[in-house]
Amino acid sequence: MAAHRHQTPLRGVRATPKAKPEGDPAYGPMNRRYIGVPGHIHEVVEIEGKQLAKVGFDDRKIVYYLLDDLDLDERAQRGTFHDREG
């Protein structure tokens, strides 16, 4: 297993997956299902020089995307329920 590093400064940022060309090996059926659907970033993990974002959606599904394949709304409040006290 490759070493990875967690990065959480984007936690809570609104993220909407962008479309990729049909047949792109980086996108499976689950990735395609959420194209254009806004979610929020739980964390970003760097693996072998690639930044993967763990994105949560309103239906509680979690899907990984390359960070570059997301439109980010960086004005959004940072953090998730994991960061809130009480």
PDB file of N, CA, C and O in Angstrom:
ATOM      1  N   MET A   1       0.846  -1.181   0.000  1.00  0.00           N
ATOM      2  CA  MET A   1       0.000   0.000   0.000  1.00  0.00           C
ATOM      3  C   MET A   1       0.885   1.235   0.000  1.00  0.00           C
ATOM      4  O   MET A   1       1.853   1.303   0.757  1.00  0.00           O
ATOM      5  N   ALA A   2       0.567   2.206  -0.836  1.00  0.00           N
ATOM      6  CA  ALA A   2       1.343   3.438  -0.944  1.00  0.00           C
ATOM      7  C   ALA A   2       1.112   4.319   0.273  1.00  0.00           C
ATOM      8  O   ALA A   2       0.027   4.338   0.855  1.00  0.00           O
ATOM      9  N   ALA A   3       2.158   5.046   0.643  1.00  0.00           N
ATOM     10  CA  ALA A   3       2.025   5.999   1.744  1.00  0.00           C
ATOM     11  C   ALA A   3       1.127   7.136   1.296  1.00  0.00           C
ATOM     12  O   ALA A   3       1.139   7.530   0.130  1.00  0.00           O
ATOM     13  N   HIS A   4       0.350   7.657   2.228  1.00  0.00           N
ATOM     14  CA  HIS A   4      -0.505   8.783   1.898  1.00  0.00           C
ATOM     15  C   HIS A   4      -0.476   9.798   3.030  1.00  0.00           C
ATOM     16  O   HIS A   4      -0.116   9.486   4.165  1.00  0.00           O
ATOM     17  N   ARG A   5      -0.866  11.024   2.687  1.00  0.00           N
ATOM     18  CA  ARG A   5      -0.840  12.120   3.635  1.00  0.00           C
ATOM     19  C   ARG A   5      -2.202  12.796   3.613  1.00  0.00           C
ATOM     20  O   ARG A   5      -2.709  13.130   2.542  1.00  0.00           O
ATOM     21  N   HIS A   6      -2.806  13.002   4.794  1.00  0.00           N
ATOM     22  CA  HIS A   6      -4.110  13.652   4.891  1.00  0.00           C
ATOM     23  C   HIS A   6      -3.958  15.161   4.928  1.00  0.00           C
ATOM     24  O   HIS A   6      -3.042  15.689   5.559  1.00  0.00           O
ATOM     25  N   GLN A   7      -4.868  15.854   4.244  1.00  0.00           N
ATOM     26  CA  GLN A   7      -4.914  17.304   4.254  1.00  0.00           C
ATOM     27  C   GLN A   7      -6.363  17.701   4.486  1.00  0.00           C
ATOM     28  O   GLN A   7      -7.251  17.281   3.745  1.00  0.00           O
ATOM     29  N   THR A   8      -6.602  18.505   5.507  1.00  0.00           N
ATOM     30  CA  THR A   8      -7.987  18.849   5.817  1.00  0.00           C
ATOM     31  C   THR A   8      -8.333  20.326   5.713  1.00  0.00           C
ATOM     32  O   THR A   8      -9.428  20.694   6.139  1.00  0.00           O
ATOM     33  N   PRO A   9      -7.473  21.215   5.172  1.00  0.00           N
ATOM     34  CA  PRO A   9      -7.880  22.619   5.097  1.00  0.00           C
ATOM     35  C   PRO A   9      -9.132  22.848   4.244  1.00  0.00           C
ATOM     36  O   PRO A   9      -9.788  23.879   4.387  1.00  0.00           O
ATOM     37  N   LEU A  10      -9.468  21.918   3.372  1.00  0.00           N
ATOM     38  CA  LEU A  10     -10.656  22.070   2.523  1.00  0.00           C
ATOM     39  C   LEU A  10     -11.886  21.404   3.124  1.00  0.00           C
ATOM     40  O   LEU A  10     -12.946  21.394   2.498  1.00  0.00           O
ATOM     41  N   ARG A  11     -11.766  20.850   4.324  1.00  0.00           N
ATOM     42  CA  ARG A  11     -12.905  20.161   4.948  1.00  0.00           C
ATOM     43  C   ARG A  11     -14.107  21.098   5.011  1.00  0.00           C
ATOM     44  O   ARG A  11     -14.013  22.230   5.485  1.00  0.00           O
ATOM     45  N   GLY A  12     -15.239  20.594   4.522  1.00  0.00           N
ATOM     46  CA  GLY A  12     -16.481  21.368   4.547  1.00  0.00           C
ATOM     47  C   GLY A  12     -16.728  22.210   3.311  1.00  0.00           C
ATOM     48  O   GLY A  12     -17.832  22.726   3.139  1.00  0.00           O
ATOM     49  N   VAL A  13     -15.733  22.367   2.442  1.00  0.00           N
ATOM     50  CA  VAL A  13     -15.903  23.179   1.235  1.00  0.00           C
ATOM     51  C   VAL A  13     -16.872  22.484   0.294  1.00  0.00           C
ATOM     52  O   VAL A  13     -16.789  21.276   0.074  1.00  0.00           O
ATOM     53  N   ARG A  14     -17.791  23.266  -0.258  1.00  0.00           N
ATOM     54  CA  ARG A  14     -18.754  22.744  -1.233  1.00  0.00           C
ATOM     55  C   ARG A  14     -17.994  22.349  -2.495  1.00  0.00           C
ATOM     56  O   ARG A  14     -17.186  23.124  -3.008  1.00  0.00           O
ATOM     57  N   ALA A  15     -18.255  21.149  -2.990  1.00  0.00           N
ATOM     58  CA  ALA A  15     -17.549  20.613  -4.149  1.00  0.00           C
ATOM     59  C   ALA A  15     -18.553  19.956  -5.090  1.00  0.00           C
ATOM     60  O   ALA A  15     -19.391  19.159  -4.668  1.00  0.00           O
ATOM     61  N   THR A  16     -18.454  20.304  -6.369  1.00  0.00           N
ATOM     62  CA  THR A  16     -19.341  19.726  -7.381  1.00  0.00           C
ATOM     63  C   THR A  16     -18.484  19.030  -8.441  1.00  0.00           C
ATOM     64  O   THR A  16     -17.674  19.678  -9.103  1.00  0.00           O
ATOM     65  N   PRO A  17     -18.656  17.723  -8.605  1.00  0.00           N
ATOM     66  CA  PRO A  17     -17.868  16.997  -9.603  1.00  0.00           C
ATOM     67  C   PRO A  17     -18.161  17.469 -11.028  1.00  0.00           C
ATOM     68  O   PRO A  17     -19.309  17.701 -11.407  1.00  0.00           O
ATOM     69  N   LYS A  18     -17.087  17.601 -11.799  1.00  0.00           N
ATOM     70  CA  LYS A  18     -17.188  17.998 -13.209  1.00  0.00           C
ATOM     71  C   LYS A  18     -17.245  16.751 -14.085  1.00  0.00           C
ATOM     72  O   LYS A  18     -16.754  15.686 -13.711  1.00  0.00           O
ATOM     73  N   ALA A  19     -17.849  16.905 -15.246  1.00  0.00           N
ATOM     74  CA  ALA A  19     -17.924  15.809 -16.217  1.00  0.00           C
ATOM     75  C   ALA A  19     -16.543  15.526 -16.796  1.00  0.00           C
ATOM     76  O   ALA A  19     -15.714  16.424 -16.950  1.00  0.00           O
ATOM     77  N   LYS A  20     -16.322  14.268 -17.109  1.00  0.00           N
ATOM     78  CA  LYS A  20     -15.101  13.842 -17.793  1.00  0.00           C
ATOM     79  C   LYS A  20     -15.524  13.070 -19.045  1.00  0.00           C
ATOM     80  O   LYS A  20     -16.657  12.596 -19.131  1.00  0.00           O
ATOM     81  N   PRO A  21     -14.623  12.947 -20.001  1.00  0.00           N
ATOM     82  CA  PRO A  21     -14.977  12.211 -21.218  1.00  0.00           C
ATOM     83  C   PRO A  21     -15.409  10.779 -20.916  1.00  0.00           C
ATOM     84  O   PRO A  21     -14.869  10.133 -20.018  1.00  0.00           O
ATOM     85  N   GLU A  22     -16.378  10.299 -21.670  1.00  0.00           N
ATOM     86  CA  GLU A  22     -16.852   8.918 -21.525  1.00  0.00           C
ATOM     87  C   GLU A  22     -15.666   7.972 -21.694  1.00  0.00           C
ATOM     88  O   GLU A  22     -14.837   8.167 -22.583  1.00  0.00           O
ATOM     89  N   GLY A  23     -15.584   6.969 -20.860  1.00  0.00           N
ATOM     90  CA  GLY A  23     -14.504   5.999 -20.955  1.00  0.00           C
ATOM     91  C   GLY A  23     -13.259   6.380 -20.178  1.00  0.00           C
ATOM     92  O   GLY A  23     -12.293   5.617 -20.178  1.00  0.00           O
ATOM     93  N   ASP A  24     -13.242   7.532 -19.515  1.00  0.00           N
ATOM     94  CA  ASP A  24     -12.084   7.927 -18.718  1.00  0.00           C
ATOM     95  C   ASP A  24     -11.924   6.917 -17.581  1.00  0.00           C
ATOM     96  O   ASP A  24     -12.858   6.716 -16.805  1.00  0.00           O
ATOM     97  N   PRO A  25     -10.753   6.278 -17.471  1.00  0.00           N
ATOM     98  CA  PRO A  25     -10.581   5.237 -16.455  1.00  0.00           C
ATOM     99  C   PRO A  25     -10.618   5.749 -15.011  1.00  0.00           C
ATOM    100  O   PRO A  25     -10.771   4.953 -14.085  1.00  0.00           O
ATOM    101  N   ALA A  26     -10.481   7.050 -14.808  1.00  0.00           N
ATOM    102  CA  ALA A  26     -10.521   7.610 -13.452  1.00  0.00           C
ATOM    103  C   ALA A  26     -11.951   7.707 -12.919  1.00  0.00           C
ATOM    104  O   ALA A  26     -12.152   7.910 -11.722  1.00  0.00           O
ATOM    105  N   TYR A  27     -12.937   7.565 -13.793  1.00  0.00           N
ATOM    106  CA  TYR A  27     -14.339   7.683 -13.386  1.00  0.00           C
ATOM    107  C   TYR A  27     -15.060   6.361 -13.579  1.00  0.00           C
ATOM    108  O   TYR A  27     -15.060   5.792 -14.670  1.00  0.00           O
ATOM    109  N   GLY A  28     -15.674   5.880 -12.507  1.00  0.00           N
ATOM    110  CA  GLY A  28     -16.513   4.694 -12.583  1.00  0.00           C
ATOM    111  C   GLY A  28     -17.973   5.115 -12.560  1.00  0.00           C
ATOM    112  O   GLY A  28     -18.269   6.310 -12.568  1.00  0.00           O
ATOM    113  N   PRO A  29     -18.883   4.164 -12.533  1.00  0.00           N
ATOM    114  CA  PRO A  29     -20.313   4.480 -12.524  1.00  0.00           C
ATOM    115  C   PRO A  29     -20.728   5.370 -11.348  1.00  0.00           C
ATOM    116  O   PRO A  29     -21.561   6.261 -11.515  1.00  0.00           O
ATOM    117  N   MET A  30     -20.158   5.139 -10.162  1.00  0.00           N
ATOM    118  CA  MET A  30     -20.524   5.959  -9.009  1.00  0.00           C
ATOM    119  C   MET A  30     -20.044   7.395  -9.184  1.00  0.00           C
ATOM    120  O   MET A  30     -20.755   8.331  -8.818  1.00  0.00           O
ATOM    121  N   ASN A  31     -18.840   7.581  -9.744  1.00  0.00           N
ATOM    122  CA  ASN A  31     -18.366   8.936 -10.008  1.00  0.00           C
ATOM    123  C   ASN A  31     -19.298   9.655 -10.969  1.00  0.00           C
ATOM    124  O   ASN A  31     -19.639  10.818 -10.756  1.00  0.00           O
ATOM    125  N   ARG A  32     -19.708   8.972 -12.016  1.00  0.00           N
ATOM    126  CA  ARG A  32     -20.582   9.588 -13.027  1.00  0.00           C
ATOM    127  C   ARG A  32     -21.961   9.915 -12.452  1.00  0.00           C
ATOM    128  O   ARG A  32     -22.580  10.900 -12.854  1.00  0.00           O
ATOM    129  N   ARG A  33     -22.435   9.110 -11.529  1.00  0.00           N
ATOM    130  CA  ARG A  33     -23.762   9.334 -10.934  1.00  0.00           C
ATOM    131  C   ARG A  33     -23.860  10.707 -10.254  1.00  0.00           C
ATOM    132  O   ARG A  33     -24.933  11.311 -10.229  1.00  0.00           O
ATOM    133  N   TYR A  34     -22.754  11.195  -9.709  1.00  0.00           N
ATOM    134  CA  TYR A  34     -22.785  12.446  -8.946  1.00  0.00           C
ATOM    135  C   TYR A  34     -22.243  13.653  -9.711  1.00  0.00           C
ATOM    136  O   TYR A  34     -22.044  14.710  -9.112  1.00  0.00           O
ATOM    137  N   ILE A  35     -21.999  13.527 -11.018  1.00  0.00           N
ATOM    138  CA  ILE A  35     -21.561  14.681 -11.814  1.00  0.00           C
ATOM    139  C   ILE A  35     -22.622  15.773 -11.709  1.00  0.00           C
ATOM    140  O   ILE A  35     -23.806  15.532 -11.945  1.00  0.00           O
ATOM    141  N   GLY A  36     -22.179  16.966 -11.356  1.00  0.00           N
ATOM    142  CA  GLY A  36     -23.078  18.114 -11.250  1.00  0.00           C
ATOM    143  C   GLY A  36     -23.849  18.197  -9.945  1.00  0.00           C
ATOM    144  O   GLY A  36     -24.604  19.146  -9.734  1.00  0.00           O
ATOM    145  N   VAL A  37     -23.671  17.217  -9.065  1.00  0.00           N
ATOM    146  CA  VAL A  37     -24.380  17.197  -7.781  1.00  0.00           C
ATOM    147  C   VAL A  37     -23.461  17.796  -6.708  1.00  0.00           C
ATOM    148  O   VAL A  37     -22.364  17.285  -6.484  1.00  0.00           O
ATOM    149  N   PRO A  38     -23.893  18.864  -6.050  1.00  0.00           N
ATOM    150  CA  PRO A  38     -23.029  19.445  -5.026  1.00  0.00           C
ATOM    151  C   PRO A  38     -22.948  18.566  -3.780  1.00  0.00           C
ATOM    152  O   PRO A  38     -23.943  18.000  -3.327  1.00  0.00           O
ATOM    153  N   GLY A  39     -21.754  18.472  -3.252  1.00  0.00           N
ATOM    154  CA  GLY A  39     -21.491  17.778  -2.004  1.00  0.00           C
ATOM    155  C   GLY A  39     -20.528  18.626  -1.199  1.00  0.00           C
ATOM    156  O   GLY A  39     -20.426  19.831  -1.430  1.00  0.00           O
ATOM    157  N   HIS A  40     -19.821  18.021  -0.258  1.00  0.00           N
ATOM    158  CA  HIS A  40     -18.807  18.759   0.487  1.00  0.00           C
ATOM    159  C   HIS A  40     -17.624  17.834   0.783  1.00  0.00           C
ATOM    160  O   HIS A  40     -17.771  16.619   0.909  1.00  0.00           O
ATOM    161  N   ILE A  41     -16.470  18.445   0.885  1.00  0.00           N
ATOM    162  CA  ILE A  41     -15.246  17.690   1.096  1.00  0.00           C
ATOM    163  C   ILE A  41     -15.123  17.281   2.559  1.00  0.00           C
ATOM    164  O   ILE A  41     -15.283  18.098   3.466  1.00  0.00           O
ATOM    165  N   HIS A  42     -14.836  16.008   2.764  1.00  0.00           N
ATOM    166  CA  HIS A  42     -14.538  15.496   4.102  1.00  0.00           C
ATOM    167  C   HIS A  42     -13.044  15.602   4.367  1.00  0.00           C
ATOM    168  O   HIS A  42     -12.622  16.001   5.452  1.00  0.00           O
ATOM    169  N   GLU A  43     -12.254  15.244   3.372  1.00  0.00           N
ATOM    170  CA  GLU A  43     -10.807  15.346   3.497  1.00  0.00           C
ATOM    171  C   GLU A  43     -10.184  15.205   2.115  1.00  0.00           C
ATOM    172  O   GLU A  43     -10.828  14.773   1.158  1.00  0.00           O
ATOM    173  N   VAL A  44      -8.917  15.582   2.041  1.00  0.00           N
ATOM    174  CA  VAL A  44      -8.125  15.396   0.828  1.00  0.00           C
ATOM    175  C   VAL A  44      -6.938  14.531   1.216  1.00  0.00           C
ATOM    176  O   VAL A  44      -6.256  14.801   2.205  1.00  0.00           O
ATOM    177  N   VAL A  45      -6.700  13.493   0.432  1.00  0.00           N
ATOM    178  CA  VAL A  45      -5.600  12.577   0.675  1.00  0.00           C
ATOM    179  C   VAL A  45      -4.689  12.614  -0.539  1.00  0.00           C
ATOM    180  O   VAL A  45      -5.157  12.553  -1.676  1.00  0.00           O
ATOM    181  N   GLU A  46      -3.387  12.714  -0.298  1.00  0.00           N
ATOM    182  CA  GLU A  46      -2.434  12.688  -1.396  1.00  0.00           C
ATOM    183  C   GLU A  46      -1.815  11.304  -1.466  1.00  0.00           C
ATOM    184  O   GLU A  46      -1.219  10.828  -0.500  1.00  0.00           O
ATOM    185  N   ILE A  47      -1.961  10.665  -2.613  1.00  0.00           N
ATOM    186  CA  ILE A  47      -1.414   9.328  -2.835  1.00  0.00           C
ATOM    187  C   ILE A  47      -0.623   9.356  -4.133  1.00  0.00           C
ATOM    188  O   ILE A  47      -1.154   9.678  -5.196  1.00  0.00           O
ATOM    189  N   GLU A  48       0.647   9.015  -4.030  1.00  0.00           N
ATOM    190  CA  GLU A  48       1.531   8.987  -5.192  1.00  0.00           C
ATOM    191  C   GLU A  48       1.452  10.283  -5.996  1.00  0.00           C
ATOM    192  O   GLU A  48       1.416  10.261  -7.226  1.00  0.00           O
ATOM    193  N   GLY A  49       1.426  11.398  -5.294  1.00  0.00           N
ATOM    194  CA  GLY A  49       1.433  12.707  -5.939  1.00  0.00           C
ATOM    195  C   GLY A  49       0.086  13.181  -6.458  1.00  0.00           C
ATOM    196  O   GLY A  49      -0.010  14.286  -6.992  1.00  0.00           O
ATOM    197  N   LYS A  50      -0.956  12.372  -6.314  1.00  0.00           N
ATOM    198  CA  LYS A  50      -2.298  12.771  -6.752  1.00  0.00           C
ATOM    199  C   LYS A  50      -3.144  13.117  -5.545  1.00  0.00           C
ATOM    200  O   LYS A  50      -3.121  12.413  -4.536  1.00  0.00           O
ATOM    201  N   GLN A  51      -3.894  14.208  -5.652  1.00  0.00           N
ATOM    202  CA  GLN A  51      -4.766  14.620  -4.562  1.00  0.00           C
ATOM    203  C   GLN A  51      -6.179  14.103  -4.810  1.00  0.00           C
ATOM    204  O   GLN A  51      -6.834  14.485  -5.779  1.00  0.00           O
ATOM    205  N   LEU A  52      -6.636  13.227  -3.916  1.00  0.00           N
ATOM    206  CA  LEU A  52      -7.984  12.663  -3.988  1.00  0.00           C
ATOM    207  C   LEU A  52      -8.831  13.283  -2.894  1.00  0.00           C
ATOM    208  O   LEU A  52      -8.427  13.336  -1.732  1.00  0.00           O
ATOM    209  N   ALA A  53     -10.013  13.752  -3.279  1.00  0.00           N
ATOM    210  CA  ALA A  53     -10.940  14.341  -2.322  1.00  0.00           C
ATOM    211  C   ALA A  53     -12.033  13.341  -2.001  1.00  0.00           C
ATOM    212  O   ALA A  53     -12.632  12.740  -2.894  1.00  0.00           O
ATOM    213  N   LYS A  54     -12.279  13.175  -0.727  1.00  0.00           N
ATOM    214  CA  LYS A  54     -13.382  12.349  -0.242  1.00  0.00           C
ATOM    215  C   LYS A  54     -14.581  13.284  -0.136  1.00  0.00           C
ATOM    216  O   LYS A  54     -14.607  14.171   0.717  1.00  0.00           O
ATOM    217  N   VAL A  55     -15.581  13.085  -1.009  1.00  0.00           N
ATOM    218  CA  VAL A  55     -16.717  13.998  -1.107  1.00  0.00           C
ATOM    219  C   VAL A  55     -17.975  13.308  -0.587  1.00  0.00           C
ATOM    220  O   VAL A  55     -18.305  12.199  -1.007  1.00  0.00           O
ATOM    221  N   GLY A  56     -18.673  13.980   0.334  1.00  0.00           N
ATOM    222  CA  GLY A  56     -19.920  13.475   0.881  1.00  0.00           C
ATOM    223  C   GLY A  56     -21.105  14.183   0.250  1.00  0.00           C
ATOM    224  O   GLY A  56     -21.060  15.389   0.006  1.00  0.00           O
ATOM    225  N   PHE A  57     -22.163  13.433  -0.012  1.00  0.00           N
ATOM    226  CA  PHE A  57     -23.365  13.978  -0.644  1.00  0.00           C
ATOM    227  C   PHE A  57     -24.546  13.883   0.310  1.00  0.00           C
ATOM    228  O   PHE A  57     -24.482  13.176   1.316  1.00  0.00           O
ATOM    229  N   ASP A  58     -25.628  14.597  -0.006  1.00  0.00           N
ATOM    230  CA  ASP A  58     -26.795  14.664   0.879  1.00  0.00           C
ATOM    231  C   ASP A  58     -27.419  13.302   1.168  1.00  0.00           C
ATOM    232  O   ASP A  58     -28.052  13.119   2.208  1.00  0.00           O
ATOM    233  N   ASP A  59     -27.245  12.342   0.254  1.00  0.00           N
ATOM    234  CA  ASP A  59     -27.805  11.010   0.496  1.00  0.00           C
ATOM    235  C   ASP A  59     -26.864  10.142   1.339  1.00  0.00           C
ATOM    236  O   ASP A  59     -27.066   8.935   1.473  1.00  0.00           O
ATOM    237  N   ARG A  60     -25.836  10.778   1.901  1.00  0.00           N
ATOM    238  CA  ARG A  60     -24.854  10.176   2.802  1.00  0.00           C
ATOM    239  C   ARG A  60     -23.867   9.255   2.075  1.00  0.00           C
ATOM    240  O   ARG A  60     -23.135   8.498   2.711  1.00  0.00           O
ATOM    241  N   LYS A  61     -23.854   9.325   0.752  1.00  0.00           N
ATOM    242  CA  LYS A  61     -22.890   8.557  -0.035  1.00  0.00           C
ATOM    243  C   LYS A  61     -21.563   9.312  -0.049  1.00  0.00           C
ATOM    244  O   LYS A  61     -21.545  10.541  -0.125  1.00  0.00           O
ATOM    245  N   ILE A  62     -20.464   8.583   0.023  1.00  0.00           N
ATOM    246  CA  ILE A  62     -19.119   9.136  -0.040  1.00  0.00           C
ATOM    247  C   ILE A  62     -18.474   8.615  -1.326  1.00  0.00           C
ATOM    248  O   ILE A  62     -18.485   7.413  -1.593  1.00  0.00           O
ATOM    249  N   VAL A  63     -17.911   9.534  -2.119  1.00  0.00           N
ATOM    250  CA  VAL A  63     -17.268   9.168  -3.384  1.00  0.00           C
ATOM    251  C   VAL A  63     -15.945   9.919  -3.472  1.00  0.00           C
ATOM    252  O   VAL A  63     -15.872  11.094  -3.110  1.00  0.00           O
ATOM    253  N   TYR A  64     -14.900   9.247  -3.950  1.00  0.00           N
ATOM    254  CA  TYR A  64     -13.596   9.883  -4.136  1.00  0.00           C
ATOM    255  C   TYR A  64     -13.480  10.437  -5.549  1.00  0.00           C
ATOM    256  O   TYR A  64     -13.891   9.802  -6.520  1.00  0.00           O
ATOM    257  N   TYR A  65     -12.908  11.644  -5.643  1.00  0.00           N
ATOM    258  CA  TYR A  65     -12.633  12.306  -6.924  1.00  0.00           C
ATOM    259  C   TYR A  65     -11.238  12.895  -6.876  1.00  0.00           C
ATOM    260  O   TYR A  65     -10.744  13.256  -5.808  1.00  0.00           O
ATOM    261  N   LEU A  66     -10.603  12.991  -8.033  1.00  0.00           N
ATOM    262  CA  LEU A  66      -9.387  13.786  -8.109  1.00  0.00           C
ATOM    263  C   LEU A  66      -9.775  15.224  -7.789  1.00  0.00           C
ATOM    264  O   LEU A  66     -10.793  15.718  -8.274  1.00  0.00           O
ATOM    265  N   LEU A  67      -8.969  15.892  -6.977  1.00  0.00           N
ATOM    266  CA  LEU A  67      -9.285  17.254  -6.568  1.00  0.00           C
ATOM    267  C   LEU A  67      -9.471  18.170  -7.777  1.00  0.00           C
ATOM    268  O   LEU A  67     -10.318  19.063  -7.762  1.00  0.00           O
ATOM    269  N   ASP A  68      -8.682  17.946  -8.816  1.00  0.00           N
ATOM    270  CA  ASP A  68      -8.786  18.766 -10.032  1.00  0.00           C
ATOM    271  C   ASP A  68     -10.101  18.560 -10.776  1.00  0.00           C
ATOM    272  O   ASP A  68     -10.449  19.367 -11.638  1.00  0.00           O
ATOM    273  N   ASP A  69     -10.832  17.505 -10.462  1.00  0.00           N
ATOM    274  CA  ASP A  69     -12.101  17.211 -11.144  1.00  0.00           C
ATOM    275  C   ASP A  69     -13.308  17.776 -10.407  1.00  0.00           C
ATOM    276  O   ASP A  69     -14.444  17.393 -10.685  1.00  0.00           O
ATOM    277  N   LEU A  70     -13.063  18.690  -9.463  1.00  0.00           N
ATOM    278  CA  LEU A  70     -14.143  19.289  -8.681  1.00  0.00           C
ATOM    279  C   LEU A  70     -14.166  20.799  -8.858  1.00  0.00           C
ATOM    280  O   LEU A  70     -13.119  21.445  -8.899  1.00  0.00           O
ATOM    281  N   ASP A  71     -15.372  21.356  -8.962  1.00  0.00           N
ATOM    282  CA  ASP A  71     -15.548  22.807  -8.858  1.00  0.00           C
ATOM    283  C   ASP A  71     -15.739  23.092  -7.376  1.00  0.00           C
ATOM    284  O   ASP A  71     -16.654  22.554  -6.752  1.00  0.00           O
ATOM    285  N   LEU A  72     -14.881  23.935  -6.810  1.00  0.00           N
ATOM    286  CA  LEU A  72     -14.928  24.233  -5.387  1.00  0.00           C
ATOM    287  C   LEU A  72     -15.513  25.608  -5.117  1.00  0.00           C
ATOM    288  O   LEU A  72     -15.199  26.571  -5.816  1.00  0.00           O
ATOM    289  N   ASP A  73     -16.358  25.699  -4.108  1.00  0.00           N
ATOM    290  CA  ASP A  73     -16.868  26.985  -3.627  1.00  0.00           C
ATOM    291  C   ASP A  73     -16.131  27.265  -2.327  1.00  0.00           C
ATOM    292  O   ASP A  73     -16.575  26.873  -1.247  1.00  0.00           O
ATOM    293  N   GLU A  74     -15.009  27.943  -2.445  1.00  0.00           N
ATOM    294  CA  GLU A  74     -14.161  28.162  -1.284  1.00  0.00           C
ATOM    295  C   GLU A  74     -14.715  29.205  -0.330  1.00  0.00           C
ATOM    296  O   GLU A  74     -14.118  29.452   0.718  1.00  0.00           O
ATOM    297  N   ARG A  75     -15.838  29.822  -0.664  1.00  0.00           N
ATOM    298  CA  ARG A  75     -16.478  30.768   0.256  1.00  0.00           C
ATOM    299  C   ARG A  75     -17.249  30.031   1.340  1.00  0.00           C
ATOM    300  O   ARG A  75     -17.648  30.627   2.340  1.00  0.00           O
ATOM    301  N   ALA A  76     -17.458  28.722   1.139  1.00  0.00           N
ATOM    302  CA  ALA A  76     -18.252  27.931   2.080  1.00  0.00           C
ATOM    303  C   ALA A  76     -17.562  27.839   3.433  1.00  0.00           C
ATOM    304  O   ALA A  76     -16.336  27.901   3.528  1.00  0.00           O
ATOM    305  N   GLN A  77     -18.368  27.690   4.471  1.00  0.00           N
ATOM    306  CA  GLN A  77     -17.843  27.519   5.814  1.00  0.00           C
ATOM    307  C   GLN A  77     -17.022  26.239   5.886  1.00  0.00           C
ATOM    308  O   GLN A  77     -17.427  25.197   5.371  1.00  0.00           O
ATOM    309  N   ARG A  78     -15.871  26.332   6.527  1.00  0.00           N
ATOM    310  CA  ARG A  78     -15.010  25.164   6.689  1.00  0.00           C
ATOM    311  C   ARG A  78     -15.538  24.292   7.821  1.00  0.00           C
ATOM    312  O   ARG A  78     -16.221  24.769   8.728  1.00  0.00           O
ATOM    313  N   GLY A  79     -15.214  23.026   7.750  1.00  0.00           N
ATOM    314  CA  GLY A  79     -15.534  22.113   8.830  1.00  0.00           C
ATOM    315  C   GLY A  79     -16.755  21.265   8.542  1.00  0.00           C
ATOM    316  O   GLY A  79     -17.592  21.606   7.706  1.00  0.00           O
ATOM    317  N   THR A  80     -16.837  20.154   9.251  1.00  0.00           N
ATOM    318  CA  THR A  80     -17.983  19.258   9.196  1.00  0.00           C
ATOM    319  C   THR A  80     -18.421  18.994  10.622  1.00  0.00           C
ATOM    320  O   THR A  80     -17.866  19.570  11.559  1.00  0.00           O
ATOM    321  N   PHE A  81     -19.400  18.138  10.797  1.00  0.00           N
ATOM    322  CA  PHE A  81     -19.864  17.833  12.147  1.00  0.00           C
ATOM    323  C   PHE A  81     -18.740  17.246  12.996  1.00  0.00           C
ATOM    324  O   PHE A  81     -18.809  17.304  14.223  1.00  0.00           O
ATOM    325  N   HIS A  82     -17.708  16.683  12.371  1.00  0.00           N
ATOM    326  CA  HIS A  82     -16.580  16.139  13.123  1.00  0.00           C
ATOM    327  C   HIS A  82     -15.817  17.236  13.865  1.00  0.00           C
ATOM    328  O   HIS A  82     -15.189  16.977  14.891  1.00  0.00           O
ATOM    329  N   ASP A  83     -15.876  18.461  13.339  1.00  0.00           N
ATOM    330  CA  ASP A  83     -15.117  19.570  13.910  1.00  0.00           C
ATOM    331  C   ASP A  83     -15.893  20.376  14.937  1.00  0.00           C
ATOM    332  O   ASP A  83     -15.315  21.217  15.626  1.00  0.00           O
ATOM    333  N   ARG A  84     -17.167  20.138  15.049  1.00  0.00           N
ATOM    334  CA  ARG A  84     -18.001  20.937  15.960  1.00  0.00           C
ATOM    335  C   ARG A  84     -17.981  20.341  17.360  1.00  0.00           C
ATOM    336  O   ARG A  84     -17.968  19.124  17.550  1.00  0.00           O
ATOM    337  N   GLU A  85     -17.979  21.235  18.320  1.00  0.00           N
ATOM    338  CA  GLU A  85     -17.995  20.785  19.715  1.00  0.00           C
ATOM    339  C   GLU A  85     -19.415  20.433  20.138  1.00  0.00           C
ATOM    340  O   GLU A  85     -20.394  20.971  19.621  1.00  0.00           O
ATOM    341  N   GLY A  86     -19.496  19.510  21.096  1.00  0.00           N
ATOM    342  CA  GLY A  86     -20.806  19.181  21.679  1.00  0.00           C
ATOM    343  C   GLY A  86     -21.568  18.319  20.796  1.00  0.00           C
ATOM    344  O   GLY A  86     -22.693  17.941  21.123  1.00  0.00           O
TER     345      GLY A  86
END
